Every structure is written in structure tokens, then in C-alpha cells.
């Protein structure tokens, strides 16, 4: 279960669709490229090496909390960390993203994907424990990559605009597809369980690129594996968040996965999302990250609109519709966090 100090936090309460004194807020990629202090401590250190240094993970995770009054921290890591931990030849190229040394091609390549053991990622356990001790009553969100997104990086060999090879395998060899997805779901389960065991108060599954598939294909080829992940995490009792980009047509299905909170990108209003998601779910989102590059009066107007539409949800966690853009001013994020709290403060009964 969630550790006692964080249970009454607005973030955890909103995830559980309980009354909150104000709408909680955090930002995807709040720790990272938009912060000059992040760039300083990361200078000369490859991304995946950074993710394997507990003291650096702790520092980077805490950096935004020194600037912004956000209601949760999110572990500094990357979705391909567990893939490298089990021996996959994967790296993160600056300006490109995850790149694998050899693309996944056939059933023989399933040998890359052995089960993940806690001993494979001791640095994650150490970093999470360190952060929990530092954060006190503020929750820490752990995360993992969803199986479709991880499969895409393996099959495409790196980032892809349309994920054509991935969808071709999904259509053309369903047996191999489900074996691959099953292996990746197992790795995600283990990676999230490690974080929860070390003290993470909530977890988010980023299936970032799953919005490229149709609802019919999602139900047939992806939903069973994502549902398995959330079912495996249910006994831990922590809120489970699911997020993908371009998933407006999939929101109802995302709500069927077993997630407690459905993340919504900026392409669909939150009140419409609330109609599409099954009852019993909170929503997270969904300010367009590009809005933060506009003048403040635009940011304020759009943020207030998100808060207003978010009242249609059973619970609402304010966030962006995707990650913070590198060009975003930290001062704008700080003002936005304060605005969300001030504009949503409830008058005590």
C-alpha cells in the first residue's frame, strides 16, 4: 500500500477520485532539458549512464521541486533503462532518442528479452529509497514504458514517424507479436514492482506511441498485455496512471486496462475525455506544451480552461498533454504551478 505520509497528498487523493483542497499539478519531463541546472550536472555524462547513478538520479529528480510547487516528483529515468538492464544493445543518441544496435526481426531475437530481476537495476532501488527519504509527504511517481512503444523502438531500430514496421509485424505475424509483447509486459511489470517495493507512491505507464493504432487493433493486439501489467500491480495498492499520445480514439480502451488514472494529451478537451473514459477513473492532463512558449496571458487563459473542463472528471491531476519542451522557461512553469493551485483552491465547507 501507499506509505502513510503520502496518502493524504492532493495528488494521491485526486488519483483515487477523493476530495482535494486544490487541483494537484506536476509536469511530464519536469526534471530535464528545460532546466539549466540539469544541463550542468548532465554535462559530459551519457543519458543512460546518468540513469544508473543513484546520486545523480536523486539530484535531477529533486531539481524541479526546488523551483516549482508541484505536488509530486517523477523519477528521473528512461523507458529503455530496463531493456539495457536485460542486455539489449540500446543507447540514447543526443538529438535522436533511443537507438538499438540491431533491429528485432524474428523469433530468434526474443532471446534478447530475458526476465528482469531486481538485481539488474540496483541503482533504481537505491535512487527511489533515497528520494523517498528526501521527499517526505510528497509522492514519488515511478514509471515504465508500455509494450507497444518499447516494441516499436526494437522493431524500427529507433524513433519512427509512423511505426510502419511495427504495425506490419502486428498485422503479419500475430503469434510472434504476442510473444514479443508478452516479454516486454513482463519486463515492465518487474521494473515497476522494483520501484514500488523501494517506495514509489504511484506509477505511470508511458505507451507514448500507441495512438498510431486503431481501436480494433488496440483491443486485439495491445489491451491484453497492458491489462496484464496493471493487474500485476493491483496488489500493491498504488495509483496506476496510463498515458499515450494521440489516443483520443482510444481513451475508452485505455480506461479498460485497469489503470486508475487515464492521461489525456492536448488534442481533446478534458470534458469530452471524461465522456469517453469509463466511470471510476480520474483524468490527468492536458495543456498543450507549446502553449508555454506563448505570452503569459495565453498560458493563463488556456490553463484556466483546462481546469474548468477538468471539473467534469471524477478526479483531475493537472499536467501537460506531453512532456515539457526544452525551450520552456522555468519561470513560466513556476507561475503555472502557482496558478493551478490558486485558481482551483476549494473553499472549506
Steps between C-alpha positions, in 0.01 A plus 500: 500500500598866465725609786308694763656847456387527137147362531348837583688688227279676246664303219422158650150611600422628151625175349258319730217740406480631856430863598803728478562854633639599160577336167841335521757567230821350369661508157622219282874560441502755782849372582710547192595701200326827581704548819850653480602316817405174332719576203789584734489177700448288185785662306724233352297212644303279256129477574486133594810535716322784681205272567730243665655739755272515806643825635453669162148357458413637844639844423330532161165375634509762776609794283153606380360478852737778601346722232135393470230435758404172333310232688712202396848412383562257216805277498770610258552200275415385149266240356788305342691461829353152569575392143867582542493337843402163346770530234334666201746703292326835537628851551357851497655717234491877569252668274368165377367285786520126570692304237555123502810339355304245297131506423268229633423279198376153591434252780871441559527859624268424791814369672590866563210536738571290805297580814613801700619430855532760779875432504516632142406852614643552852553868415123543460433355844767720654380815325134447590583434866715811511227710343226369728708600803554848352143559383315432824130556435545577131431193282751351260368369168680203348459411135563258218450485126194329360550188290394648165743791532788277607419258219509787253850605601620142467333436165567837338852524640428846641244779490243474223242737356237243406625175661441318173721196568344464842146496369605266218623243753184547706286429191715237333620273780258513794667208676843663505340835586330364811818323609692826468233700678479241776874519560497880508198506733686269737802732502277802565328321789830414665641849450194662657491250785861588584403867525193430709692271737755778553225749590347658189153629586355475148606374159442613144515281191610706199380328184588816316453392138201268534271765350606388150282187518125468447265417787439153352871425481558642848236269648637195321875552509582730792225514761563146636864580573438842653220354713742234622741770616241689700352179645843393623542835677154504660603321824746781578212744539675797338325719240574385145505759219492423129605750235545506124519765230227534236271265689173694474333210318645251751403670826216262575734204447774656712241515774441125462864412572461515877672838535366727773587817309488558125739757359359723226710684243412851378299398195169440676325712767495346846122511529474299178766262632292453814209388282716249314676343799300244701371602844728450797808666349682826568652700214842661466590782261482676271651844415679507165876528581537752216267740683780557751703670225223760452452822701386456860145623441454215251647247744269622775189492282571151368587364845175634646310334219667165576406537867142587410458204266677274751212544742307253285738225610456297818852605593746728320878531513618803304785426263612571148376300204857373452845583637645843574669638188873581536439867411250549784589766756522361854342823622191429288469153651533645850225756429281230349527274806402791723212596270359147503502495879358849543231465234380162626509558876178375659325701770471285816145391572 
